[in-house]
Amino acid sequence: MRKHDPALDTLLELDGLTLVVDPEGGHWVRFVVNQVPVTPEKPHGLDYSLTLHGRDGQRLVGFDNAHPVGRQKRGQPQDHRHRIRAVRPYEYSDAAALLADFWAEVDAVLKERGVLP
């Protein structure tokens, strides 16, 4: 039996939501989160994509589990994060940590771009 994740309901409620986080610069975030059967490919029972985009739609930050990463061009999807062009594995622990890590990365990019002080 899996441990109950109290933040999971909050994460699932964000599914389909797009938020403009910088109206002047046109940065926006999008959440796609679905509960799926637990499998070796999706051990958390989630299929998710949390992304930050620039005015032109370019993905600047992304946390997802849609494809293999690194040298593993084929194989099982795994949790990972995108930062501009770099892709790194991500260690999913729970929904609250995923949201906190995503927003921390969004804030870092917005600071780098001069959007946030």
C-alpha positions as CSV (number, residue, x, y, z in Angstrom):
1,M,0.0,0.0,0.0
2,R,1.3,3.4,-1.0
3,K,1.7,6.2,1.6
4,H,-1.0,8.9,1.3
5,D,0.3,12.1,-0.2
6,P,-1.7,15.0,1.2
7,A,-0.6,17.5,-1.5
8,L,-1.6,15.2,-4.3
9,D,-5.2,16.5,-4.4
10,T,-3.8,20.1,-4.8
11,L,-1.5,19.0,-7.6
12,L,-4.3,17.2,-9.4
13,E,-6.6,20.2,-9.1
14,L,-4.0,22.2,-11.1
15,D,-4.5,20.0,-14.2
16,G,-5.3,22.2,-17.2
17,L,-4.5,25.4,-15.5
18,T,-2.5,28.1,-17.3
19,L,-1.4,31.1,-15.3
20,V,0.3,34.3,-16.5
21,V,3.0,35.0,-14.0
22,D,4.5,38.1,-15.7
23,P,1.8,40.0,-17.7
24,E,4.4,42.6,-18.9
25,G,6.9,40.1,-20.1
26,G,4.5,37.5,-21.2
27,H,5.8,34.6,-19.0
28,W,3.2,31.9,-18.2
29,V,3.0,28.5,-16.5
30,R,1.0,25.4,-17.5
31,F,0.0,22.4,-15.5
32,V,-0.9,19.0,-17.0
33,V,-1.4,16.4,-14.3
34,N,-3.2,13.1,-14.5
35,Q,-3.5,10.2,-12.2
36,V,-2.7,6.9,-14.0
37,P,-2.2,3.3,-12.9
38,V,1.0,2.6,-11.1
39,T,3.5,1.0,-13.5
40,P,7.3,0.7,-13.6
41,E,7.2,3.7,-16.0
42,K,5.0,5.8,-13.7
43,P,5.7,4.5,-10.2
44,H,4.0,7.5,-8.6
45,G,0.7,6.9,-10.4
46,L,1.1,10.3,-12.1
47,D,1.6,11.6,-15.6
48,Y,2.7,15.2,-15.2
49,S,4.1,18.2,-17.0
50,L,4.7,21.5,-15.2
51,T,6.2,24.2,-17.5
52,L,7.2,27.8,-17.6
53,H,7.1,29.5,-21.0
54,G,8.3,32.8,-22.4
55,R,6.3,35.2,-24.5
56,D,7.1,33.3,-27.7
57,G,6.0,30.0,-26.1
58,Q,9.5,28.6,-25.6
59,R,9.7,26.3,-22.7
60,L,12.1,27.7,-20.2
61,V,11.5,25.3,-17.3
62,G,9.8,22.0,-17.2
63,F,9.3,19.1,-14.8
64,D,7.8,16.0,-16.3
65,N,7.9,12.2,-16.7
66,A,7.1,11.8,-20.3
67,H,10.3,10.4,-21.8
68,P,13.6,8.8,-21.1
69,V,16.5,11.2,-20.3
70,G,20.3,11.3,-20.6
71,R,22.1,8.5,-22.4
72,Q,18.9,6.5,-22.2
73,K,17.4,7.5,-25.6
74,R,15.1,4.6,-25.5
75,G,13.4,2.9,-22.6
76,Q,11.2,3.9,-19.8
77,P,10.1,7.5,-19.1
78,Q,11.5,8.9,-15.9
79,D,11.1,12.0,-13.8
80,H,13.2,14.8,-15.0
81,R,13.5,18.6,-15.3
82,H,14.3,20.9,-18.2
83,R,16.0,24.2,-17.9
84,I,16.2,25.9,-21.3
85,R,18.0,23.1,-23.3
86,A,19.5,21.1,-20.4
87,V,17.6,18.0,-19.2
88,R,18.5,16.4,-15.8
89,P,17.0,13.5,-13.9
90,Y,14.6,14.6,-11.1
91,E,14.1,12.6,-7.9
92,Y,10.3,12.7,-7.3
93,S,9.4,12.3,-3.6
94,D,5.9,13.7,-3.4
95,A,3.5,16.3,-4.8
96,A,4.4,19.1,-2.4
97,A,8.1,18.8,-3.1
98,L,7.4,18.7,-6.9
99,L,5.4,21.9,-6.6
100,A,8.0,23.6,-4.4
101,D,10.9,22.6,-6.7
102,F,9.0,23.8,-9.8
103,W,8.2,27.2,-8.3
104,A,11.8,27.6,-7.1
105,E,13.1,27.0,-10.6
106,V,10.5,29.3,-12.1
107,D,11.5,32.1,-9.6
108,A,15.2,31.5,-10.4
109,V,14.6,31.9,-14.2
110,L,12.4,35.0,-13.7
111,K,15.1,36.5,-11.5
112,E,17.8,35.8,-14.2
113,R,15.5,37.5,-16.8
114,G,15.1,40.5,-14.5
115,V,11.4,39.9,-14.0
116,L,11.8,39.4,-10.2
117,P,14.1,41.3,-8.0
